[in-house]
């Protein structure tokens, strides 16, 4: 029994070694074991009790390898197939590269064409208005011509009572006030009774009247009060004529003269014209300015005494070869422009401005004599250009 057990164990040891290491190009016989061995396959165990050895041993994966060694051994790498794969890859790379270069060239051509089509010097890219729109927005076309430009300076000024058209009302004697018939702001005529008084010495009653046509601007009396002869009971002034005292800066003293034209501008924008009647030879110790005085006749409510106004005085005048209305010059992207009228509409053109006054602006360059420009309605054209997204450089060769 022991001898049989030893033989059985020897068989178990020898069979696997024989099946794994003996490689024969041809089968020794036609039994299943020899056939399998000749084909390079593992020899199956056919003896009773050894069938479980036919199961493949468990594989142990190598961490990070990611490759099955058995499967890699069984993988059949065909050299021709590998070469074909490399050739296809090379062709693919060549095709991709060629297509990429072609696409770049086409894109560059398109950009060049697009840039070439954007012509900043195209005079036809002006603002075109629908029929009747120019008249509706009030556009006026003038021809450029020369004229006089007067440079002006604005000075501060104050409206005062015209003392030549104002008078105070005082008692004739030391008196006591008996009755009062007028109040501040009342319009009176010359000879209207203003109050009655009683002479304190004779107890005689008498009245005082308005010395001129005008408005009562001051009142200093009440019933029962006493008043001396040197006290002013009322002050009446003709407010249709007022003084305008202008503070002239010392650097302009040689530009101001008697009879010079002055434009007075009220706080609400209303303006009137007058002339200088008087210039003080002294500099004020308080304001360090010279005082020039105008007399404004038929002054309205905007020029009542006590009001501060602006006085615009011409300090320099000259002849301009080309001048346009002040409204015609607009600022577009920081540049002074004038809209030129042509067959394509209206084109903004850069201009260089010089002296200006309340009405005109001198054009030093950018506009020729006789050219047709927009004298009124330029602001509306500028708004149309901005809202329509038109190129503000249109009409200027770049």
C-alpha positions as CSV (number, residue, x, y, z in Angstrom):
1,X,0.0,0.0,0.0
2,X,2.8,2.3,0.9
3,X,4.5,1.5,-2.4
4,X,1.4,2.4,-4.4
5,X,1.1,5.8,-2.5
6,X,4.7,6.6,-3.3
7,X,4.1,5.9,-7.0
8,X,1.0,8.0,-7.0
9,X,2.8,11.0,-5.5
10,X,5.6,10.6,-8.1
11,X,3.1,10.7,-10.9
12,X,1.6,13.9,-9.5
13,X,5.0,15.5,-9.5
14,X,6.2,14.3,-12.9
15,X,3.1,14.9,-15.0
16,X,3.0,18.7,-14.6
17,X,6.7,19.0,-15.3
18,X,6.5,16.8,-18.4
19,X,3.4,18.7,-19.7
20,X,5.0,22.2,-19.1
21,X,8.6,21.7,-20.1
22,X,8.7,19.0,-22.8
23,X,8.2,20.7,-26.1
24,X,8.0,18.5,-29.1
25,X,7.4,19.7,-32.6
26,X,5.5,16.6,-33.4
27,X,3.1,14.5,-31.3
28,X,4.6,11.3,-30.0
29,X,1.3,9.7,-30.5
30,X,-2.3,10.6,-31.2
31,X,-3.6,10.6,-27.7
32,X,-5.2,13.7,-26.3
33,X,-2.2,14.5,-24.1
34,X,0.4,14.2,-26.8
35,X,-1.8,16.2,-29.3
36,X,-2.2,19.0,-26.8
37,X,1.5,19.0,-26.0
38,X,2.4,19.1,-29.7
39,X,0.1,22.1,-30.3
40,X,1.7,24.1,-27.5
41,X,-1.3,23.9,-25.3
42,X,-1.4,22.8,-21.7
43,X,-1.9,19.1,-21.3
44,X,-5.2,18.5,-19.6
45,X,-5.3,16.1,-16.6
46,X,-7.4,13.1,-17.4
47,X,-6.7,10.9,-14.4
48,X,-9.5,10.6,-11.9
49,X,-9.1,13.1,-9.1
50,X,-6.8,15.4,-11.1
51,X,-9.4,17.3,-13.2
52,X,-9.3,20.2,-10.8
53,X,-5.7,20.9,-11.8
54,X,-7.0,21.9,-15.2
55,X,-8.3,25.2,-13.8
56,X,-5.8,28.1,-14.4
57,X,-4.0,29.3,-11.4
58,X,-5.1,32.7,-10.1
59,X,-3.4,35.7,-11.7
60,X,-1.7,38.4,-9.6
61,X,-2.0,41.9,-11.2
62,X,1.0,44.1,-10.9
63,X,0.0,47.5,-9.5
64,X,0.3,50.2,-12.0
65,X,1.2,47.9,-14.9
66,X,-2.2,47.8,-16.5
67,X,-1.1,44.9,-18.9
68,X,-2.0,41.2,-18.8
69,X,1.2,39.3,-19.5
70,X,-0.7,36.2,-20.8
71,X,-2.8,38.2,-23.1
72,X,0.3,40.1,-24.3
73,X,2.0,36.8,-25.2
74,X,-1.1,35.7,-27.1
75,X,-1.3,39.0,-29.0
76,X,-0.2,38.6,-32.5
77,X,1.6,41.7,-33.8
78,X,1.6,41.7,-37.5
79,X,4.6,43.8,-38.8
80,X,2.7,44.7,-41.9
81,X,-0.3,45.8,-40.0
82,X,1.9,48.0,-37.8
83,X,3.6,49.5,-40.8
84,X,0.2,50.2,-42.3
85,X,-1.0,51.8,-39.1
86,X,2.1,54.1,-39.1
87,X,1.5,55.0,-42.7
88,X,-2.1,55.9,-42.1
89,X,-1.1,58.0,-39.1
90,X,1.4,59.9,-41.3
91,X,-1.2,60.5,-44.0
92,X,-3.6,61.8,-41.3
93,X,-1.1,64.2,-39.9
94,X,-0.2,65.5,-43.4
95,X,-3.8,66.0,-44.3
96,X,-4.6,67.7,-41.0
97,X,-1.6,70.0,-41.3
98,X,-2.4,70.8,-45.0
99,X,-6.0,71.6,-44.2
100,X,-4.9,73.8,-41.3
101,X,-2.5,75.9,-43.4
102,X,-5.1,76.3,-46.0
103,X,-7.7,77.5,-43.5
104,X,-5.2,80.1,-42.2
105,X,-4.5,81.4,-45.6
106,X,-8.2,81.7,-46.4
107,X,-8.9,83.5,-43.1
108,X,-6.0,85.9,-43.8
109,X,-7.4,86.7,-47.2
110,X,-10.9,87.3,-45.8
111,X,-9.5,89.7,-43.1
112,X,-7.5,91.5,-45.8
113,X,-10.5,91.9,-48.0
114,X,-12.7,93.1,-45.1
115,X,-10.1,95.7,-44.1
116,X,-9.7,96.8,-47.7
117,X,-13.5,97.3,-48.0
118,X,-13.5,99.7,-45.0
119,X,-12.6,102.9,-46.7
120,X,-12.4,105.8,-44.3
121,X,-12.1,108.2,-47.1
122,X,-15.4,107.4,-48.6
123,X,-17.2,110.7,-49.0
124,X,-20.5,108.8,-49.6
125,X,-20.7,107.7,-46.0
126,X,-22.5,110.9,-44.9
127,X,-25.7,111.4,-42.9
128,X,-28.7,111.1,-45.2
129,X,-32.1,112.3,-44.1
130,X,-35.4,111.3,-45.4
131,X,-37.3,113.6,-47.8
132,X,-38.7,116.5,-45.8
133,X,-36.8,115.6,-42.6
134,X,-34.2,118.4,-43.1
135,X,-36.9,121.0,-43.2
136,X,-38.7,119.4,-40.3
137,X,-35.7,119.6,-37.9
138,X,-35.0,123.1,-39.1
139,X,-31.8,122.6,-41.0
140,X,-30.5,125.8,-42.6
141,X,-27.7,125.8,-45.2
142,X,-25.3,128.8,-45.6
143,X,-22.3,129.4,-47.7
144,X,-19.0,130.1,-45.9
145,X,-17.9,133.7,-46.0
146,X,-15.8,136.2,-44.1
147,X,-16.8,138.8,-41.5
148,X,-15.9,140.5,-38.2
149,X,-15.3,138.5,-35.1
150,X,-15.5,140.3,-31.8
151,X,-13.8,138.6,-28.7
152,X,-15.8,139.3,-25.6
153,X,-15.2,139.0,-21.8
154,X,-17.9,138.6,-19.2
155,X,-17.7,140.7,-16.0
156,X,-19.8,140.7,-12.9
157,X,-22.3,143.5,-12.5
158,X,-25.0,144.7,-10.1
159,X,-28.3,146.5,-10.8
160,X,-28.8,149.7,-8.6
161,X,-31.4,152.4,-8.3
162,X,-30.9,155.2,-10.8
163,X,-30.5,158.1,-8.4
164,X,-31.3,160.6,-11.1
165,X,-34.8,159.0,-11.2
166,X,-35.4,158.6,-7.5
167,X,-36.4,161.0,-4.8
168,X,-37.0,161.0,-1.0
169,X,-40.1,162.5,0.7
170,X,-39.4,164.3,4.0
171,X,-41.6,166.5,6.3
172,X,-41.4,170.3,5.9
173,X,-41.4,170.8,9.6
174,X,-40.8,168.8,12.8
175,X,-44.1,167.0,12.8
176,X,-46.2,164.2,14.0
177,X,-47.7,161.7,11.6
178,X,-51.5,161.9,11.5
179,X,-52.4,159.5,8.5
180,X,-50.5,157.3,6.0
181,X,-52.0,156.7,2.5
182,X,-49.3,154.6,0.7
183,X,-47.3,151.5,1.2
184,X,-44.0,150.0,-0.2
185,X,-44.5,148.8,-3.8
186,X,-47.4,151.1,-4.6
187,X,-47.3,152.7,-8.0
188,X,-47.8,156.5,-7.7
189,X,-48.0,159.5,-9.9
190,X,-46.4,162.8,-9.3
191,X,-48.6,164.8,-6.9
192,X,-50.4,161.8,-5.2
193,X,-50.9,162.3,-1.5
194,X,-48.8,159.9,0.6
195,X,-49.4,161.1,4.2
196,X,-50.8,163.9,6.4
197,X,-48.7,165.4,9.2
198,X,-49.2,168.0,12.0
199,X,-46.7,170.8,12.7
200,X,-45.7,170.4,16.3
201,X,-45.3,174.1,16.8
202,X,-48.3,175.5,15.1
203,X,-50.5,172.4,15.2
204,X,-51.3,173.0,11.5
205,X,-52.0,169.9,9.4
206,X,-50.4,169.5,6.0
207,X,-49.7,166.7,3.5
208,X,-46.8,165.3,1.5
209,X,-47.0,164.1,-2.1
210,X,-45.1,162.0,-4.6
211,X,-42.4,164.0,-6.3
212,X,-42.4,161.9,-9.5
213,X,-44.0,159.0,-11.2
214,X,-42.7,155.8,-9.9
215,X,-42.8,153.1,-7.2
216,X,-42.5,153.5,-3.5
217,X,-39.4,151.6,-2.6
218,X,-38.9,152.7,1.0
219,X,-41.2,153.8,3.9
220,X,-40.2,154.9,7.4
221,X,-43.2,156.3,9.3
222,X,-46.2,155.3,11.3
223,X,-49.3,157.0,12.7
224,X,-48.5,158.9,15.9
225,X,-44.7,159.0,15.4
226,X,-42.7,162.2,15.2
227,X,-40.4,163.0,12.4
228,X,-37.8,165.7,12.0
229,X,-37.1,167.7,8.8
230,X,-34.1,165.7,7.8
231,X,-35.8,162.3,8.0
232,X,-37.0,160.5,4.9
233,X,-40.6,159.3,5.2
234,X,-40.8,157.7,1.7
235,X,-38.6,157.0,-1.3
236,X,-40.0,156.9,-4.8
237,X,-38.1,155.7,-7.8
238,X,-38.7,155.2,-11.4
239,X,-37.6,151.5,-11.9
240,X,-37.8,151.7,-15.6
241,X,-34.4,153.3,-15.6
242,X,-31.6,151.7,-13.5
243,X,-27.9,151.8,-13.1
244,X,-25.7,148.9,-13.9
245,X,-22.4,148.9,-12.1
246,X,-19.8,146.7,-13.8
247,X,-16.6,145.4,-12.0
248,X,-13.8,145.6,-14.6
249,X,-10.7,143.5,-14.0
250,X,-7.6,145.6,-14.1
251,X,-5.9,143.7,-17.0
252,X,-8.8,144.9,-19.2
253,X,-8.8,148.6,-18.2
254,X,-7.2,149.6,-21.6
255,X,-9.9,147.6,-23.5
256,X,-12.9,149.4,-21.9
257,X,-14.0,152.9,-23.1
258,X,-17.0,155.2,-22.8
259,X,-19.7,154.4,-25.3
260,X,-18.7,150.8,-25.7
261,X,-21.4,148.2,-26.3
262,X,-22.4,146.0,-23.4
263,X,-24.7,142.9,-23.4
264,X,-26.4,142.3,-20.0
265,X,-27.4,138.8,-19.2
266,X,-29.9,138.1,-16.4
267,X,-30.0,135.0,-14.2
268,X,-32.8,133.4,-16.3
269,X,-30.8,134.0,-19.6
270,X,-32.7,137.1,-20.8
271,X,-30.4,139.7,-22.3
272,X,-30.5,143.3,-23.2
273,X,-28.0,145.7,-24.8
274,X,-26.8,149.1,-23.5
275,X,-23.6,151.2,-23.5
276,X,-21.0,152.4,-21.0
277,X,-21.7,155.9,-19.7
278,X,-19.1,156.2,-17.0
279,X,-15.7,154.7,-16.0
280,X,-14.3,155.4,-12.6
281,X,-10.6,156.4,-12.6
282,X,-10.1,154.7,-9.2
283,X,-9.6,151.1,-8.3
284,X,-11.9,149.9,-5.5
285,X,-10.0,149.2,-2.3
286,X,-12.5,146.4,-1.5
287,X,-12.8,144.6,-4.8
288,X,-9.6,145.7,-6.5
289,X,-11.6,146.4,-9.7
290,X,-12.6,149.4,-11.8
291,X,-16.2,150.4,-11.9
292,X,-17.9,151.1,-15.2
293,X,-21.5,152.2,-15.2
294,X,-24.3,151.7,-17.7
295,X,-27.8,153.2,-17.7
296,X,-30.4,150.7,-18.7
297,X,-33.7,152.2,-19.9
298,X,-37.0,150.3,-20.0
299,X,-35.6,147.7,-17.6
300,X,-37.8,144.7,-17.0
301,X,-38.4,142.6,-13.9
302,X,-35.2,140.6,-14.6
303,X,-33.1,143.8,-14.0
304,X,-34.5,145.2,-10.8
305,X,-32.2,146.9,-8.3
306,X,-30.2,144.5,-6.1
307,X,-30.0,141.8,-8.8
308,X,-26.6,140.4,-10.0
309,X,-26.1,140.0,-13.7
310,X,-23.4,139.3,-16.2
311,X,-22.0,142.0,-18.4
312,X,-20.4,140.9,-21.7
313,X,-18.1,143.5,-23.1
314,X,-16.2,143.3,-26.4
315,X,-12.5,143.6,-25.8
316,X,-11.0,142.6,-29.2
317,X,-12.4,142.7,-32.7
318,X,-10.9,141.4,-35.9
319,X,-11.6,140.4,-39.5
320,X,-12.0,136.6,-40.2
321,X,-11.5,135.2,-43.6
322,X,-14.1,132.4,-42.8
323,X,-16.6,132.6,-40.1
324,X,-19.7,130.4,-39.3
325,X,-22.6,130.6,-36.9
326,X,-21.7,129.4,-33.4
327,X,-24.3,126.6,-33.6
328,X,-22.6,125.2,-36.7
329,X,-19.5,124.0,-34.8
330,X,-20.1,120.8,-32.9
331,X,-17.7,118.6,-30.9
332,X,-17.5,115.0,-32.1
333,X,-15.1,112.6,-30.3
334,X,-13.2,115.6,-28.9
335,X,-12.8,117.3,-32.3
336,X,-14.5,120.4,-33.6
337,X,-16.5,119.6,-36.8
338,X,-18.8,121.4,-39.2
339,X,-21.3,119.5,-41.3
340,X,-20.8,120.0,-45.1
341,X,-23.8,119.6,-47.4
342,X,-23.1,117.6,-50.6
343,X,-24.9,115.3,-53.0
344,X,-24.6,112.3,-50.6
345,X,-26.1,114.1,-47.5
346,X,-24.1,115.7,-44.7
347,X,-20.5,114.9,-43.9
348,X,-18.7,115.9,-40.6
349,X,-15.4,117.7,-41.4
350,X,-12.7,118.6,-38.9
351,X,-12.1,122.3,-38.6
352,X,-9.7,124.6,-36.6
353,X,-11.5,127.3,-34.7
354,X,-10.2,130.8,-33.7
355,X,-11.9,133.8,-32.2
356,X,-15.5,133.7,-31.3
357,X,-18.3,136.0,-30.1
358,X,-21.9,135.5,-29.2
359,X,-22.9,134.8,-32.8
360,X,-19.9,133.7,-34.9
361,X,-16.8,131.5,-34.7
362,X,-13.7,132.0,-36.8
363,X,-12.6,129.0,-38.9
364,X,-8.9,129.0,-39.5
365,X,-8.7,125.8,-41.6
366,X,-11.0,123.0,-42.8
367,X,-13.6,125.1,-44.6
368,X,-13.2,127.0,-47.9
369,X,-14.9,130.2,-49.0
370,X,-18.3,129.5,-50.6
371,X,-18.6,125.9,-49.3
372,X,-22.2,125.0,-48.2
373,X,-22.4,124.1,-44.5
374,X,-25.1,123.5,-41.9
375,X,-25.6,126.8,-40.1
376,X,-28.7,125.6,-38.1
377,X,-29.6,122.0,-37.1
378,X,-26.0,120.7,-36.7
379,X,-26.8,119.4,-33.3
380,X,-29.6,117.3,-34.7
381,X,-27.3,115.9,-37.3
382,X,-24.7,115.0,-34.7
383,X,-27.4,113.2,-32.7
384,X,-28.5,111.3,-35.8
385,X,-24.9,110.2,-36.5
386,X,-24.4,109.0,-32.9
387,X,-27.7,107.1,-32.7
388,X,-27.3,105.5,-36.1
389,X,-23.8,104.2,-35.3
390,X,-22.2,105.9,-38.4
391,X,-18.5,106.1,-38.6
392,X,-17.6,109.6,-37.3
393,X,-14.4,109.5,-39.4
394,X,-16.4,109.3,-42.6
395,X,-15.3,111.9,-45.1
396,X,-11.7,112.1,-43.6
397,X,-9.1,110.3,-45.6
398,X,-7.1,107.9,-43.4
